[in-house]
Amino acid sequence: MSNKSLTRPLVSRSEFLVGSLSAAAVGLGLSARRAFAADVRPLPVLEVAPGVFVHHGVHALSDPANRGDICNLSFVVGSNGVAVIDTGGSFGVGTGLRAAIREKTPLPVTHVVSTHMHPDHVLGNAAFAADKPIFAGHHKLMRALAERAESYIEAAKEQLGDAFAGTEIVLPTLGVETQSEIDLGGRTLIATARPTAHTNNDLTIRDTGSDTVFTGDLVFVEHLPTLDGNLRGWLKLLDVLEKEPAARVVPGHGPPSMDWPAAAADTKRYLNVLADDVRKAIAAGKTMTNAMETAAQSERDKWQLFDQHNARNVSAAFAELEWE
């Protein structure tokens, strides 16, 4: 990565595994990872632009059958190395992604970039530990992961069962303060730290060679958006992003490649409906519980996983908007 003044090292190379946090935050360890890796099936990937590959995750909650393979995972191939963008919800998924990379190129994985902290995007990072890449993310990612490590690992154990084997949280070794370049040899990625929106550690990545932008979960399609940051900030950021041209985007959840800015339309519509309905409930003196039963219900038939996530979104939006 260049533009060093705009990034900062977060931990030393020897400290990047979260084992330094607490025993409860660690997965099953090296022996389990080696055993699991004995039967590796490469994940299917689609080349959405020259040298840009995307694996499409299913729209579902994590479970033993899908192993946490529930979001889009990507990698970009330069002349000197490979950058991975999000690694999946378990060591097993990350191992499958690594195998898919090896089918496409023998070049080393030099960077693993996390778009944000959520487990379905980062719990596959341990599959790349042996490659000794730079693990990069938003400068707030390390603290966010460290604070949630135990809960993320315990939840993954419960959700994945045996498919949890080998899973660990890997902390970033480099934090992007504002913007940083990743040089893959004849190909440059630009990682940009964004203000609080979907989370407080959202990072977008632009491949300048193909003009492809990886939005992470700032853009959802088909899968209901999930709010873990700031609703007003998310809507404001989408307005900013729409003014940044791109040949295509890779959303965090949805098709592997989409036109821009059309790809943001569904997310914006839902978030605006959510905000409007919650504001109306607050103005009418309704409680948060009342709002959770009514807000954004007009969106129900437009999304998958609506019942699993909408009530929590309403709760987060209510807590934010009742004091605006």
Sequence and secondary structure as in RCSB ss.txt:
>XXXX:A:sequence
MSNKSLTRPLVSRSEFLVGSLSAAAVGLGLSARRAFAADVRPLPVLEVAPGVFVHHGVHALSDPANRGDICNLSF
VVGSNGVAVIDTGGSFGVGTGLRAAIREKTPLPVTHVVSTHMHPDHVLGNAAFAADKPIFAGHHKLMRALAERAE
SYIEAAKEQLGDAFAGTEIVLPTLGVETQSEIDLGGRTLIATARPTAHTNNDLTIRDTGSDTVFTGDLVFVEHLP
TLDGNLRGWLKLLDVLEKEPAARVVPGHGPPSMDWPAAAADTKRYLNVLADDVRKAIAAGKTMTNAMETAAQSER
DKWQLFDQHNARNVSAAFAELEWE
>XXXX:A:secstr
 B GGGEEE S GGG BGGGT GGG  SHHHHHHHHTTS      EEEETTEEEE   SS   TTTTT  S EEE
EE SS EEEE   SSHHHHHHHHHHHHHH  S EEEEE SSS HHHHTTGGGGGGG  EEEEETTHHHHHHHHHH
HHHHHHHHHHGGGGTT   B  SEEESSEEEEE SS EEEEEE  SSSSSS EEEEETTTTEEEEEEEEESSB  
  SS HHHHHHHHHHHHTS  SEEEEEES S B TTGGGHHHHHHHHHHHHHHHHHHHTT  HHHHHHHTTGGGG
GG BTHHHHHHHHHHHHHHHHTT 
